């Protein structure tokens, strides 16, 4: 498996993706890349702005949703999409904590907007290949 993989999966009314990664930092990066891949053609986006993000949550699932929703908020405020992600710290022992950097730029066009990442059916699973989750987005 490469660092991370994502694919769009069918969902009744909203959008959903399945993300697989060899470790948790790459799962977080892959989830963000997959989410923004639903919104725009990321291949032509040049990241010209970077944001430092520092989040804490009660568990890793909440941290993942907080991460995605923080990125959506920043993207909407700035009028662009994020395309690259560097996770500096991801701790999940007592409270979950994430320190990361996200780079973004303006896409040629947005296909649609996502209102929020949701907890619908969310679980992060680990097996011998790494980590996997399915994410549902409210559109």
Beta strands, then each sheet from edge to edge (+ up, - down):
strand 1: 4-9
strand 2: 15-21
strand 3: 49-57
strand 4: 81-91
strand 5: 96-105
strand 6: 116-118
strand 7: 124-127
strand 8: 130-138
sheet 1: 1+ 2- 8+ 6-
sheet 2: 1+ 2- 8+ 7-
sheet 3: 3+ 5- 4+
end
